[in-house]
């Protein structure tokens, strides 16, 4: 397994309350919080990809700035991004995108 894929899987799993599921089969690890998807990590494609929830305006900026970030694959193109883990983004940036996606989906703390 690629190091970047393993790092992405680990970053998703570390989120509080994250649940790993495989509703689309063994080729995609789907992370949920409170029953809602916040990340989909492809397990077969090389280079690996991760699909994340993203604020629409931020998603537009990210797609304009980074060739490795595209509209969400098989998801709402306005609210989701797919990041190709090809080494062009810093690991901290990927970690921040995962955290942002989780925060958008996780229930608000009261």
C-alpha positions in Angstrom: 0.0 0.0 0.0 1.3 3.5 -0.9 2.6 5.5 2.0 0.3 8.4 1.1 -2.7 6.1 1.0 -1.8 4.7 4.4 -1.3 8.2 5.9 -4.7 9.3 4.6 -6.4 6.1 6.0 -4.7 6.8 9.3 -5.6 10.5 9.4 -9.3 9.5 8.7 -9.3 6.8 11.4 -7.9 9.2 14.0 -10.9 11.5 13.8 -13.1 11.2 17.0 -16.1 9.0 16.3 -14.9 8.0 12.8 -16.3 4.7 11.5 -14.7 2.7 8.7 -17.1 1.0 6.3 -17.1 -0.6 2.8 -20.5 0.1 1.3 -19.1 0.2 -2.3 -17.0 -3.0 -1.9 -13.4 -3.7 -1.0 -12.0 -1.1 -3.5 -13.1 1.9 -1.4 -12.7 2.6 2.3 -15.5 4.9 3.4 -15.2 6.9 6.6 -18.3 8.1 8.3 -19.1 10.1 11.4 -22.7 10.1 12.9 -23.7 8.0 9.8 -22.5 10.6 7.3 -19.6 10.2 4.9 -16.6 12.5 5.3 -14.0 10.6 3.3 -13.7 7.9 0.6 -10.2 6.5 0.1 -9.7 4.4 -3.1 -7.8 1.2 -2.3 -6.8 0.0 -5.7 -6.0 3.0 -7.9 -2.4 4.2 -8.4 -1.7 7.0 -7.5 -4.3 6.8 -4.7 -7.1 9.2 -4.4 -9.2 10.5 -1.5 -12.6 12.2 -1.9 -13.5 14.8 0.8 -16.3 17.2 1.6 -15.3 20.8 1.1 -16.9 24.3 1.3 -17.8 25.2 -2.3 -15.8 28.4 -2.4 -12.7 26.8 -0.9 -13.1 23.8 -3.3 -13.0 26.2 -6.3 -9.8 27.9 -5.1 -8.2 24.5 -4.4 -9.0 23.2 -7.8 -7.6 26.4 -9.4 -4.4 26.2 -7.4 -3.6 22.5 -7.5 -3.7 20.1 -10.5 -4.1 17.2 -8.1 -7.4 18.4 -6.8 -10.5 17.9 -8.9 -14.3 17.9 -8.5 -15.5 15.0 -6.4 -15.6 11.7 -8.2 -19.1 10.3 -8.2 -20.2 13.0 -5.7 -21.8 16.4 -5.8 -19.2 18.4 -7.7 -19.8 21.6 -5.8 -19.5 20.2 -2.3 -16.8 17.4 -2.8 -13.2 17.3 -4.0 -11.1 14.4 -5.1 -7.4 14.7 -4.2 -4.9 12.6 -6.1 -2.2 11.6 -3.6 0.7 12.0 -6.0 3.1 13.7 -3.7 2.4 17.2 -5.0 0.6 18.3 -1.8 2.3 18.5 1.6 1.1 15.8 4.0 0.0 18.6 6.4 -2.3 20.0 3.6 -3.9 16.6 3.1 -4.4 16.2 6.9 -6.0 19.7 7.0 -8.4 18.8 4.1 -9.4 15.6 6.0 -10.0 17.6 9.2 -12.0 20.2 7.3 -14.2 17.5 5.7 -14.7 15.8 9.1 -15.7 19.1 10.7 -18.2 19.8 7.9 -20.0 16.5 8.5 -19.6 15.9 12.3 -22.4 16.9 14.5 -21.8 20.3 16.1 -20.6 20.2 19.7 -23.0 21.7 22.1 
